[in-house]
Amino acid sequence: MLSSTPKDYTVVVTRKQLKGRGQMGTLWESEPGKNLTFSVLKYFDALESNNQFSLNMMVSLAIHTVLNELNIPKVKIKWPNDIMSGSSKICGILIENVLNGSLVRKSIIGIGLNVNQTSFGTLQKASSLAQITGRTFDLDHVLECLLNKMKSFLEGLQEYDLTTLQSQYESLLFKKDMVSTFKTDSGKLFPAIVRGVSSSGQLVLELEDESLSHFSLKEISLQY
């Protein structure tokens, strides 16, 4: 009798996504047959729940590595889990973790990468690999590169030095060490400088009085 439990690294790919979701319920629009929208199931033995942001960092670094290998220019990570080329968003990541006590037992890693789509309607900040480079990409090849790199990175996640991982992630942050404008959940705008992230995944900002403050995703958004 066949088991109904999916295997580790089970991948589900859709060529036509009608109701893609991003962080906090935002929508991810994708033109059929032009982009990559897929999810990866990953099981863990001993990933502490208080270190679950390390998974976000590792996946972001894996995608960043692949895009660099594809010669996509100016690739940065926009906290907490968007991938940018210059000032344009080309990829979104949504990770849903299943916890058992203090451990992450499994994660569903959802990724939407704009590849060959060249028109985004009213989404002025969205772009794609094709739009940025002027080249058409083989979707299967890009998917294979992403899956191989993610597996390579994730295999060592539980043994990886968190300080080193955090340092690598921070070095690639969008708008790092630059004065930027942020908006609070109440609509208030304020200037601050991105200095890094905490081990739990909060964004660390330097405020006007030179103090450092930590913010979660629901508290602020970067205006750019």
N, C-alpha and C positions, 0 to 999 in steps of 0.2 A: 504494500500500500504506500502510495506516494505521500510524502510529508507536505502539509500545507504551509509550512514555515518557509518564507523566502530565504535564500542563501545570502551570506555576507557579500556585499558589493553588487547586489541585485540592482540593475539599472532599468528605469522606465523612461522611454523617450517618446515625445509626442511631436508630430510635425505640424499640428494645428491646435494651438492652445486658445481656448475660448474664455477662460476665467482664471488667468494667471494671477497669483497673489504675491505681493511684496510685503515689506515690513509694515506692521500696524494696519493691515487691510488695504494697502494701496494696490492698484491694478498694474499688471505687467502686460502691455499690448505687444502682440507678435504677429507678423504677417505670415500666413501659412507657407511652409516649405522654404522659408528664407533664413530662419534662425535656429538656434539650438535651445530647446527647453526640455530639461530632463531632471530626474531625481535619482539619487544613489542611496541605497540602504546600507548603513554601516553599524556593525555590532561592536561593543566594547566589553572588556573584562573588568577593568579597574580604572575607568576614567572618573575621577571625582567630580561631582556636580559643581563644586566651587571653582573648578578649572575648565568648565565647559566652553568658555570663550576661546580657549586654546584651539578648539576645533574650528571656530570661525577664522581665526588667524591662519591656521594651517591651510584651509581651503582657499582663502584669499591669496596666500603666497603661491599655492600651486597654480591657480589661474593666472596670476601675475607672471609666473615663470613661463607658462605656455605662450602667453601673448607677447612676451619679449622675444621668444624663439620664433614667433611668426612676424617679427619686425613691426609690431604695432607701436607707434611712438607715444612717448610721455605717459606711460601707464602708471596710475596711482591707485591706492585704495582709499575710498571715501568711507570713513567710519559710519556705521559699523560694518557694512558688507556690500558696498557697491564698488564696482571697478570702473575707473575713468580713463579716458584717453584725452589728455589736455583737460578742457572744461566740459567734456561731453561724457555722459553715462553710456557705457556699452554693455555692462553686465550687472546683474543683480543676483544676490544669494539669499536664500531663506532656509535656515536650518531649524528643524523641529526635533527636540530631544525628548526621549522617553526615560524618565527617572525611576529608579528603584532604591528608595532610601537616599543615601548620600552618593549614589553612583549613577552615571549615565549608562544605561544598558544598550540603547540603540539610538541612532539618529537618521532622519531623512533629510538629505542634503539636496535642496532644490536650487537649480541654476538656470538662469535665463541669459543667454548671450546673443546679442544682436550681431549677425554675421553678414548676410547678403541683402538685408532690407535697406533701402535707400530713402524711403519717405516715411516720416513719423508724424505727419499731420501737425497738430498743435503742440506736440512735445518738443519744444525748442532745445532742450538740453540733452536729448537722446541722439545717439549716432550708432554706427555699426563699423565692423572691420572693413567692409567694402567701401563704405562712404568715406572713411578716413584714408584708406590706402589707394583707392581706385582699382582694387583687384577683386575678383570673385574667388571665393574660397569653397573648397570641397567640404561639405558639412560632416561627412563621415570621417574624414581625416582629422578635422578639428576636434570632433567628439572623441576619437581614439586618443589623441594627444592629451586631452583634458583628463580622461578617465585613467590613463596610464600614470600621468603625473600626480593626480589626486591619490591614487592607490600607493604610489611610491612614498608620498609625503605622509599619508595617514598610517601606514604600516609602522612608522616609528613614533607616532604621536605620544603614546603613553610613556616612552622612554626619553622623549625630547626635553632638553633643558628649557624650562619655561622662560627664564630670563633672556636666553638667546633668541627664542621664538618671538618674544615680545619686542625685543630690540629690532629684529628684522622687520616686523610688521610696522613698528613706529617709523622706521626710516623711509617707508613707502607711503605714509599717510598724505592724502590730498590736503593741500594748504598748510602743511606742517611749517611751523615757525613763521607764519605770515599772519598779519592782522586781518581778521575776517569778521563778518557780521553774523551774529546768531540770533535766533528768535526763540523765546521761551514758549511754553505751552499756553501761556496767557496772552501771547502776542507782543510782548515787549522785546525790542531790539537792543542788542548790546554788542560792543566790540570785544574781541578776545583773540588770543593766539593759541593755536593747537600745539600742545607740547608733547602729547603722547596718549597712552591708554593705561588704565589700571589692570591688574591681573584678572579682575572680574569683568572687564570689558567696558568700563565707564570711560568717557572721553575726558582727558585732563586738559583744562584750559587755564591759561594765564590771563587774569583779569586786569583791568586798568590800574588797580592798585598794586600790581605785580604779585598778588597772591595766586595760589593754585587752587582750583576747584574741580570737583569731579561731577560729571553729569551723565545721566542715563538717557537712553534713546527717547523715552517719552517726555523728557524735560526740555530738550532743545532741538533745534534743527539748524543746519548751516545754510545761510543764504549766499548763493553764488551765481 
